[in-house]
Structure formats: structure tokens, C-alpha cells
Amino acid sequence: MTIRFDGQVAIVTGAGGGLGREHALALAARGAKVVVNDLGGARDGSGGSATAAEAMVAEIEAAGGEAMANAASVTDAAAVEAMVAEIMAGWGRIDILVNNAGILRDKSFAKMDLADFQLVMDVHLMGAVHCTKAVWEIMRTQNYGRIVMTTSSSGLFGNFGQANYGAAKMALVGLMQTLAIEGAKNDIRVNALAPTAHTRMTEDLQGLPLEALGPDLVTPGLLHLVSRDAPTRAILAAGAGGFERAYVTLTQGDFAIGPDAAEQVAARFDAISDRTNEIVPEMGAAQGMIELTKAKAALSS
Ligand SMILES: NC(=O)c1ccc[n+]([C@@H]2O[C@H](COP(=O)([O-])OP(=O)(O)OC[C@H]3O[C@@H](n4cnc5c(N)ncnc54)[C@H](O)[C@@H]3O)[C@@H](O)[C@H]2O)c1
């Protein structure tokens, strides 16, 4: 069935270029009213101008869609709240939030300033927190919401020179895990998208066939994650037309107790690491339950 967003309102942060631009165009083309948020700054987060967001709105309108420009920085909680108030005054609801705005301040950890670490956390993590917090009560009241966190393979798996970026991107997965649980009873579904795309963010990457990595090839995954039939708590990886899922898993493990427990852990590290029958816990408490079950079995035998 064709995925449509008629009558829905979507916010896409960082929608002035790159992936956000493709997401915004596709949502508008499929009937959503789209709020194009973009600070309009440089790749490292410096500067800012409303031009990027306004140009996108003009493009969406020229194609027959409806859009609203917003140049707030997602790091500014008050400006984000003002954006949400303006949307509610104009369009009366918010169905979809795509947390996509992002910057880079790459350096090896040895050379990285704390200020560069902090700014990257502020934009990616706190930016998503500000936007999500501002729409959360609205979505709860509507009993409907779809939220996507833009994570990254750098956070999920690591990447040299991106300690700040990777930490922020994995923090977004943690935010998703809990918000998906808390949002479930009000049909708020929260997912994470890990894209690979040729944008200004990746233009210096060596060895990648950038022409095969159009950002438009990621957007179909985003559209599913914000649709009525969206999953929740999924980490969807996407690039060059390929789609995969990433999971945070738990092995069945082993049991070690007593004065030489450390040595037992060392001796049985292979068994602890064995991925046979590993699970994807539905919530954090599952870990404790598995551990207590093992302890009970070991102590009663
Ligand atoms: N391109 C990739 O391969 C890739 C890989 C993994 C994750 N990502 C993530 O995808 C998202 C989009 O990145 P992109 O590749 O399209 O890069 P991009 O630089 O083209 O897009 C990011 C956009 O965010 C905007 N922005 C930056 N700071 C902002 C702020 N404080 N408030 C509002 N807007 C702000 C920028 O102006 C820019 O338009 C980012 O979160 C990025 O980390 C991209």
C-alpha cells in the first residue's frame, strides 16, 4: 500500500540540505505539511542563516506542497519551543519529528578539545532532546506520534576521529530505547536511522563511491519509520539502496561466583561471549532477570 502522510504535520530538523532535504521533499510529496528547520550554518556548526530553510520551503511549494521555514538552532530549547508553538498555532498538530540536524568536529581523542566534544553532544543529543521534549506532550495528547533519531555507524560501531560524534550518536540510541517504551501506550513510536550518504558531511571521505550514495536512497527507510505502520525501537541502517537492521543484544553468558570469580570470568570469557541463543532484551530489566535465573540455577544445583 502506498505510504501517505495526508493531514499530517512533520518537522525535519537540519532539512536545508543533505539527508534532511530529501526527507522533507519526500514527506511533502506524500502529503505531509512539513516544517523545514535549519540553522543554515557550516558543516562544523559555525554561522547560520535562514536562507537554507527558506529555499527548501520555496522548492516544496513550487512542487505543490505545504511547508514552513524555521531557522532555530536545535541547541536552543527556547527557540525550539517557539517553533513548536508556531506550528501548533498554524497547523494544530505534530505527527512526525525527524531529528536529523547534525555537525562534525572530527579529531583524534588525544587532540580533541572538550569544547568540540560538548558542542557535538549539544547539537546531536541535546538538539534531539529539545525537539522531542517540545513535541512529546502534544503527541501524548494526540495518542499518535512518530519520532526518528538519526544515529550513525560511527556510534554503533566506532570510527577513528569521531569520539564526540560517536558518543552522541549512540546516546540517541539509548534515548530511543527508553522513549519507545514510555511512548508505547500513546502510540508514539520511536526509531533510529543509521544512514550512509554522500552529503557535505561525507564529502572528504576517501575510498567511497560517493556517486552510488545518493541521500535520496536513504529516505525510503525514513518514510517507513515515520509511517502509520512504523515499527518501534528499530535501528535501521540504510545506504546506496541497501537496508539492514542493527541490534543491541545480550548473550546467554555464564555464571561465576566465589573468591576466584575474576579468574573464572577470565577462563570462561569465550563461553560468556558465545552468541548462541543471544537475545534482544525488550527492556533493561531483562538483564537482571537472566542473571538472577542463572544464579538460582547454579546455587540450587
Ligand atoms: N551522510 C552520512 O553518511 C551520515 C552518516 C551517519 C549519520 N549521518 C547523520 O545524518 C544527519 C544529516 O547529515 P547530512 O549528512 O545530511 O549532513 P548535512 O551537513 O548536509 O546536514 C546537516 C544539516 O543540519 C543543519 N544543522 C546543523 N546544526 C544545526 C542546528 N544546531 N540546528 C538546526 N540545524 C542544524 C545543517 O545546517 C545541515 O543543513 C546528521 O545527523 C548526520 O550526523 C549522516
The ligand as a Tripos MOL2 file, in Angstrom:
@<TRIPOS>MOLECULE
LIG
   44    48     1     0     0
SMALL
NO_CHARGES

@<TRIPOS>ATOM
      1 N1         25.9240   11.4880    5.4750 N.am      1 LIG1
      2 C1         26.1570   10.3580    6.1270 C.2       1 LIG1
      3 O1         26.7420    9.3870    5.5980 O.2       1 LIG1
      4 C2         25.7130   10.2200    7.5420 C.ar      1 LIG1
      5 C3         26.0910    9.0670    8.2330 C.ar      1 LIG1
      6 C4         25.6270    8.8720    9.5250 C.ar      1 LIG1
      7 C5         24.8170    9.8320   10.0950 C.ar      1 LIG1
      8 N2         24.5120   10.9800    9.4110 N.ar      1 LIG1
      9 C6         23.6570   11.9390   10.0910 C.3       1 LIG1
     10 O2         22.6250   12.3560    9.2270 O.3       1 LIG1
     11 C7         22.1960   13.6650    9.5920 C.3       1 LIG1
     12 C8         22.1730   14.5610    8.3700 C.3       1 LIG1
     13 O3         23.5140   14.7480    7.9250 O.3       1 LIG1
     14 P1         23.9290   15.0530    6.4060 P.3       1 LIG1
     15 O4         24.8950   14.0020    6.0220 O.co2     1 LIG1
     16 O5         22.7140   15.2860    5.5750 O.co2     1 LIG1
     17 O6         24.8050   16.3850    6.5870 O.3       1 LIG1
     18 P2         24.4750   17.9200    6.2560 P.3       1 LIG1
     19 O7         25.5970   18.7060    6.8530 O.co2     1 LIG1
     20 O8         24.1870   18.0820    4.8060 O.co2     1 LIG1
     21 O9         23.1120   18.1820    7.0310 O.3       1 LIG1
     22 C9         23.0150   18.5710    8.3560 C.3       1 LIG1
     23 C10        22.0970   19.7570    8.4240 C.3       1 LIG1
     24 O10        21.8850   20.0850    9.8150 O.3       1 LIG1
     25 C11        21.8660   21.5020    9.9190 C.3       1 LIG1
     26 N3         22.2220   21.8730   11.2860 N.ar      1 LIG1
     27 C12        23.4470   21.7780   11.8830 C.ar      1 LIG1
     28 N4         23.3890   22.2260   13.1500 N.ar      1 LIG1
     29 C13        22.1040   22.6150   13.3640 C.ar      1 LIG1
     30 C14        21.4320   23.1530   14.4830 C.ar      1 LIG1
     31 N5         22.0800   23.4020   15.6330 N.pl3     1 LIG1
     32 N6         20.1070   23.4320   14.3730 N.ar      1 LIG1
     33 C15        19.4370   23.1740   13.2050 C.ar      1 LIG1
     34 N7         20.0430   22.6910   12.0960 N.ar      1 LIG1
     35 C16        21.3550   22.3990   12.1880 C.ar      1 LIG1
     36 C17        22.9010   21.9740    8.9050 C.3       1 LIG1
     37 O11        22.7110   23.3440    8.5620 O.3       1 LIG1
     38 C18        22.6850   20.9960    7.7530 C.3       1 LIG1
     39 O12        21.7730   21.5000    6.7880 O.3       1 LIG1
     40 C19        23.1640   14.1300   10.6860 C.3       1 LIG1
     41 O13        22.5830   13.9140   11.9510 O.3       1 LIG1
     42 C20        24.3490   13.2280   10.4960 C.3       1 LIG1
     43 O14        25.1120   13.1090   11.6640 O.3       1 LIG1
     44 C21        24.9420   11.1890    8.1510 C.ar      1 LIG1
@<TRIPOS>BOND
     1     1     2 1
     2     2     3 2
     3     2     4 1
     4     4     5 ar
     5     4    44 ar
     6     5     6 ar
     7     6     7 ar
     8     7     8 ar
     9     8     9 1
    10     8    44 ar
    11     9    10 1
    12     9    42 1
    13    10    11 1
    14    11    12 1
    15    11    40 1
    16    12    13 1
    17    13    14 1
    18    14    15 2
    19    14    16 1
    20    14    17 1
    21    17    18 1
    22    18    19 2
    23    18    20 1
    24    18    21 1
    25    21    22 1
    26    22    23 1
    27    23    24 1
    28    23    38 1
    29    24    25 1
    30    25    26 1
    31    25    36 1
    32    26    27 ar
    33    26    35 ar
    34    27    28 ar
    35    28    29 ar
    36    29    30 ar
    37    29    35 ar
    38    30    31 1
    39    30    32 ar
    40    32    33 ar
    41    33    34 ar
    42    34    35 ar
    43    36    37 1
    44    36    38 1
    45    38    39 1
    46    40    41 1
    47    40    42 1
    48    42    43 1
@<TRIPOS>SUBSTRUCTURE
     1 LIG1         1 GROUP 0 **** ****
